[in-house]
């Protein structure tokens, strides 16, 4: 049985997003193969964040819900339809 969800507010989600991007940059700079294959920083950091979120879900049996209210404002190059 799944417990009550862990809610991450919009401010927390945005802050975590910036931290994930920075951590991805550090990982990409330190791991040679990622640089050689031009793996972007957000991909490296995002994969790590997804694994941490999965670990929290599996350990606590509670889903993590992110408030994505600021996501659209912060996207660069978004297509306007």
C-alpha positions as semicolon CSV with decimal commas, in nm:
position;residue;x (nm);y (nm);z (nm)
1;X;0,000;0,000;0,000
2;X;0,132;0,340;-0,099
3;X;0,152;0,611;0,167
4;X;0,065;0,977;0,139
5;X;0,258;1,157;-0,135
6;X;0,559;1,375;-0,061
7;X;0,471;1,717;-0,204
8;X;0,754;1,937;-0,333
9;X;0,647;2,302;-0,366
10;X;0,711;2,511;-0,676
11;X;0,996;2,703;-0,509
12;X;1,158;2,383;-0,384
13;X;1,119;2,217;-0,725
14;X;1,276;2,515;-0,899
15;X;1,565;2,525;-0,653
16;X;1,619;2,151;-0,692
17;X;1,610;2,194;-1,070
18;X;1,892;2,447;-1,057
19;X;2,092;2,222;-0,825
20;X;2,036;1,923;-1,055
21;X;2,164;2,129;-1,348
22;X;2,477;2,233;-1,155
23;X;2,546;1,878;-1,035
24;X;2,503;1,756;-1,392
25;X;2,765;2,008;-1,501
26;X;3,011;1,882;-1,242
27;X;2,949;1,520;-1,339
28;X;2,987;1,598;-1,710
29;X;3,316;1,782;-1,653
30;X;3,462;1,500;-1,441
31;X;3,354;1,199;-1,647
32;X;3,551;1,189;-1,970
33;X;3,314;0,965;-2,168
34;X;3,023;1,203;-2,106
35;X;3,227;1,491;-2,248
36;X;3,341;1,284;-2,547
37;X;2,983;1,192;-2,639
38;X;2,856;1,548;-2,565
39;X;2,599;1,438;-2,306
40;X;2,429;1,758;-2,182
41;X;2,448;1,863;-1,817
42;X;2,069;1,851;-1,765
43;X;2,061;1,490;-1,886
44;X;2,330;1,377;-1,641
45;X;2,179;1,569;-1,350
46;X;1,825;1,467;-1,444
47;X;1,916;1,100;-1,453
48;X;2,071;1,129;-1,107
49;X;1,763;1,315;-0,977
50;X;1,534;1,049;-1,123
51;X;1,734;0,774;-0,951
52;X;1,723;0,959;-0,618
53;X;1,347;1,012;-0,654
54;X;1,305;0,642;-0,732
55;X;1,513;0,549;-0,427
56;X;1,295;0,771;-0,205
57;X;0,982;0,612;-0,349
58;X;1,111;0,258;-0,299
59;X;1,248;0,325;0,050
60;X;0,948;0,513;0,189
61;X;0,672;0,367;-0,031
62;X;0,546;0,720;-0,091
63;X;0,525;0,891;-0,431
64;X;0,697;1,226;-0,483
65;X;0,487;1,497;-0,647
66;X;0,657;1,807;-0,788
67;X;0,468;2,135;-0,832
68;X;0,571;2,241;-1,184
69;X;0,404;2,582;-1,180
70;X;0,728;2,769;-1,272
71;X;0,840;2,523;-1,538
72;X;0,684;2,703;-1,836
73;X;0,826;3,039;-1,731
74;X;1,180;2,905;-1,711
75;X;1,196;2,706;-2,034
76;X;1,419;2,862;-2,295
77;X;1,334;2,837;-2,662
78;X;0,985;2,711;-2,600
79;X;0,774;2,696;-2,913
80;X;0,475;2,929;-2,894
81;X;0,178;2,762;-3,053
